[in-house]
Every structure is written in structure tokens, then in C-alpha cells.
Amino acid sequence: MTKLQDVIASVLRDVLSAQHEANLLTESLAEQYADAGVMNQLNLPAVTIGDMEITFRFAIASDGELQGKSPEDGIQSMDVIVDADRLALLPGHAVHSVSLTVSPQESIKKSES
């Protein structure tokens, strides 16, 4: 069973991981440029993830809807559908969306006491 929070967290983790990998590559290139003595001749490439808006489309189905029946105890678990192929088969009113805006944060500097 997929949880919407897990899907969103996974995407945000991937975005942060991509930024981290870009930072490591920039650091490595800076060291290579310095070792080669060309630091003043070449611009150091850098990638910064700026503002981005991510929209997640999803639908929620109960076990009863998925299996065509209701449980005897009346308690139904929920399944979050995020697969594009499955969403395309659903009527428009069953598909929901949530948008998140990701913005860069100013560096947090530790105050020296």
C-alpha cells in the first residue's frame, strides 16, 4: 500500500540528493582545476536548484472499491494510487492533486558565542 507522504518524501529526497551530488561534483572540479593550475582560466560550473513547483496527481481507493466488496467489520484500508497508467483509467472527479513549491533556503550560519 502506497502512502502519499512516502511518495512526496521520496521525490523531495531525490531533489535534495541531486543538489548534493551537484555540490560534490563542483567541489571535485574545483580541486582538479586548482591541481592543474587552471583555476583562474576556467569558470567553475555550479548547479543550484531554484524555485520549483511539483504537482502530484493521485487517487484514493478503499479495499472495498479495489476488490468490489466491503469488509465484514466495516473498516476499510485506503490505497493511494499514483501510477499514471492507473490514474488515466479513473474518472476525472476521482483524481486529485497537490502542489508543492520548493525554494532554496538561505544558508543557516551558526552564531559564534
HUKA-V833029 format. One record per pair of residues at least 24 apart in sequence whose C-alpha atoms are under 6 Angstrom apart, sorted by sequence separation. I is the first residue (numbers start at 1). J is the second residue. D is the distance in Angstrom with one decimal. If there is no record, write none. Layout:
BEGIN
i: [I/I]
j: [J/J]
d: [D/D]
END
This chain:
BEGIN
i: [58/59/59/58/59/58/57/57/56/56/55/55/54/54/53/53/52/52/51/51/50/50/3/1/2]
j: [82/94/95/95/96/96/96/97/97/98/98/99/99/100/100/101/101/102/102/103/103/104/80/79/80]
d: [4.8/5.9/4.8/5.6/5.9/5.3/5.7/4.3/5.3/5.4/5.7/4.1/5.5/5.2/5.6/4.4/5.7/5.2/5.5/4.4/6.0/5.8/6.0/5.6/5.5]
END
